[in-house]
Amino acid sequence: MKTRFAFRHSMATVLTYMDVSNFRRSKMKNILSQLFLILLCAALGCVPAHGQKKRVAVIDFEFGTLQRWWEGNWDVGRGISDLMVDRMVNDGTYNIIERNKIELVLKEQDFSNSARADSSSAALFGKVLGVSAMVTGSVTQFGTEDKKTGFGGIMGRIPVFGGGGVGTQKGKAKVAITARIVDVNTGEILASCTGKGESKRSGLMLGGIGIAGGTIAAGGFSMTSSNFRETILGEATYAAVDDVVRQLVALNGKLPTVKIELRGRVADITGRTVILNIGKSQGVQVGGTLKVLRVLRSVKDPETGKVLREVTEEVGQVQINDMDEASSSGTIISGIGVKVGDLIVNL
């Protein structure tokens, strides 16, 4: 009824304020037809829900082909991954899975670091996470362009270096990374892009950061820090990451849409407001509607005792109003008698 009224009202507005004599009949019919299609599409829900994003997980990049010019266990691939996550979160095109959840699943599924660049392993890992795609890749260049610098993958490892004591000739820093988008359903590489960065100035790669048996050797050096960004190596790294992220954002349309199977429990009830034990990291969306199910009985395997299936009945629906990483809150929009412990699933 509301849709019909809106349509009639819109038609009346067009006919009232438009001087029909100035238009040919065919042009008027075209305008009315377009308006009709817009109203019909809105009434039928053709317009996609605002804010619906595809979930993506970024795996630590592989850097085993680099000739290490640094001492210790500084994980360049992890640093590149962290920078990419920061940039992609700030862009807002994708929902990015937090590192803690990725590391938990990696540990549970016994995925080794050596397999993180493999597309088939990434696809299997992505299914467990419930994402649309995985982003993985490699760091292919990380140093300086000048062979006389005394470091940068040319002259071997430098155990101690700092703000001016290494190398007699300055050069520009260069960084190159290759990222691949992997379809979690097929293991197919949907797209590959390469980002390159070069410092705008010459200098010592990590000039101004004194490193001697400390942060890099201990693995605690952060590539997201302002100190690193101010070095020529940091400048080149950020440029390369920004280059790749721009390409990944442009490739959003190539990613498959994966329905996320939500499953959680009602943790608290106050009036018609409920708090759930699932949140952003599980794929909950603000404005979304979830079903509340009451488990009537569980059917178990008589030999192993494993639950084969649960017999349930729907007791209500909840609309999500707010969320954080691990929980969400919403309003009961239908049903009565929702209880703590009730099951929450997709519509």
Order of alpha helices (4+ residues) and beta strands (2+ residues): alpha-alpha-beta-alpha-beta-alpha-alpha-beta-beta-beta-beta-beta-alpha-alpha-alpha-beta-beta-beta-beta-beta-beta
